[in-house]
Amino acid sequence: MQKAKMSPQRLDQLRAEQVAGFYRNSTPGTAGGMIVAPILSGLLVYEKAISFGVAAIFVLLLASSTVGRLALIRSYKKAEPPAKDWRRWANFAIVTALIGGSCWGLGGLFLMDPGRPEYQFMVLMTCAALAAGAITAFGTYLPSYYCNLFTIMAPGCVWSALQGDALHWTYAILDVIWVVVVAVLANSFSKLLIDSLELQFANLDLANDLLVQKEFAEAANVAKSRFLASASHDLRQPVHALGMFVGALRDRPLDEVSGRLVRQIQNSIGTLDSLFSAILDISRLDAGVIESGPQAFAIHPMLERICRDEIPEIDRKGIELRLVHCSLFVRTDPVLLERVLRNLVSNAVRYTDAGRVVVGCRRGARLSVQVWDSGRGIPADQQDLIFQEFYQIGNSERDRAQGLGLGLAIVRRLTRILDIPMQMQSRVARGSVFKLSIPVAAERSVAIEPSQGLPAVAQASRFILVIDDEVEIQEGMKALLTGWGHSVVTASSCAEMLEYATAFITTPSLIISDYRLRNGEDGILAIERLRSEFNSDIPAILITGDTTPDRIRDAVISDCFLMHKPVSDNRLRASIAKLTAEVPGRL
């Protein structure tokens, strides 16, 4: 397989790495050669094979070469040259290899005693060993190694051949063979290094490409979230206004047919509200504004309550729902856990057409809460996909009566917040099981009962300010609130409301403001301005249809009661009663 041609930039990087290998690895070999030189020359002086002066000159020359190379190595490391500057440092490497090799090759000739072949052989073998040992240091960049190899070995080979006798010819031939073998080994070492570097660069390119693709995917996901948030906000506006008008209409005397139509419209609004709430839940989870509040509670009452709420659907489908009793207490956030279990049980009932659904627990170091069904099952290739947003099996027509496809996506996010491992097993046409591993509580606690909400009670008349840049919502809110007996002033902006405020003779009991107003104004700042104007900490309701994580975080940390569009008239009425319970009515 032919290798792809390297770009000039990548080739520079490759050569720079080879040269860097020379400067990185040559220090030990250089120091080793400097240690060997005095030992070898000292032995020859001791054996009277050479004079002390010759030995001293040899060692001094080699020491000068060693100091020069070490200084060059230090300069390279200090400079940290860019890849494009590799040629200059490669030339320095070649020069120092030539000098160091010549000190041993030519200097070694002065160590030869013409009458002592055994010492000649010792010198030749030392040169051969140094040449072979230099492969790991100089072999990263072949030109420098070849210069070192030939300058070390060539002088001794030529000198041996010129002696003319059989022994020295043997030395010369062995010298040549040694050079060829070591050169081949150095070449193989260099190829191995180059292949390794090319693979490293290929992996680096692949990693960079994956990083780019990941950034594209993340950007696409952010764009998707922004689109959903924007679409959700724009759709919530008319639905919110419609809910206000229907709420106001419902409080008026109607004949039977008109009343039935109003109830049907309100049911449709409720369906839209549930779909928007699912999108809002995903955004709140992604925004990180939901935190776990662990506490100890009995698990069975919660499971019993969830199963009891599914009885109408169970009866309609003609299947069985069985709850196995469990007396243990667990420690986690009861509200978030109930949301998880409701999704799992509801899904089990929804996708079971015959047979039964079983909800039970298994004891152990942690309590395993399990939901079994004999439903349709999930194909193996879709078992990861079902936890993605908007993915539904068997709903290609996007029938909204089957939900939005966000339930299991919410479940996965909530189990991560709760730090509760979840396992799922499923077989097509046999059913599925979901298992939650929940910490067991050491102590007992009172059972957690669900909030029943605020009762609908008659409310005293309040003075309420409404800020919203949508005229339809202003009119719908005013019609609804005045129908409840409140005095209402509406405005499109904080500035407009401040103009009206000059005529007020009393402090408002409540401020209701949309979050996103026109001209970059937001409801939080508008509420703060009005509170400052009246020098009073007026209760406030902040209403938003925006589901972007940043907006949700800002709204949560503000000192306002947050409600999400579309707001039902019952929830709005209960919220007004709660916030103004201790505020006397002012007109």
HELIX and SHEET records of a PDB file:
HELIX    1   1 PRO A    8  TYR A   46  1                                  39    
HELIX    2   2 PHE A   52  ALA A   79  1                                  28    
HELIX    3   3 ALA A   83  ASP A   85  5                                   3    
HELIX    4   4 TRP A   86  LEU A  109  1                                  24    
HELIX    5   5 PRO A  117  GLY A  133  1                                  17    
HELIX    6   6 ILE A  135  PHE A  138  1                                   4    
HELIX    7   7 LEU A  142  GLN A  163  1                                  22    
HELIX    8   8 ALA A  166  ARG A  250  1                                  85    
HELIX    9   9 GLU A  256  ALA A  287  1                                  32    
HELIX   10  10 ILE A  299  ASP A  309  1                                  11    
HELIX   11  11 ILE A  311  LYS A  317  1                                   7    
HELIX   12  12 PRO A  334  ARG A  350  1                                  17    
HELIX   13  13 ALA A  380  GLN A  382  5                                   3    
HELIX   14  14 LEU A  385  PHE A  387  5                                   3    
HELIX   15  15 ARG A  400  GLN A  402  5                                   3    
HELIX   16  16 GLY A  407  LEU A  418  1                                  12    
HELIX   17  17 VAL A  471  GLY A  483  1                                  13    
HELIX   18  18 CYS A  494  ALA A  501  1                                   8    
HELIX   19  19 GLY A  523  PHE A  534  1                                  12    
HELIX   20  20 PRO A  549  ILE A  557  1                                   9    
HELIX   21  21 ASP A  569  LEU A  579  1                                  11    
SHEET    1   A 2 GLN A 295  ALA A 298  0                                        
SHEET    2   A 2 PHE A 329  THR A 332 -1                                        
SHEET    1   B 5 GLU A 320  LEU A 323  0                                        
SHEET    2   B 5 ARG A 356  ARG A 362  1                                        
SHEET    3   B 5 ARG A 366  ASP A 373 -1                                        
SHEET    4   B 5 GLY A 431  PRO A 439 -1                                        
SHEET    5   B 5 MET A 422  ARG A 427 -1                                        
SHEET    1   C 5 SER A 487  ALA A 491  0                                        
SHEET    2   C 5 PHE A 463  ILE A 467  1                                        
SHEET    3   C 5 LEU A 510  ASP A 514  1                                        
SHEET    4   C 5 ALA A 540  THR A 544  1                                        
SHEET    5   C 5 PHE A 561  HIS A 564  1                                        
END                                                                             
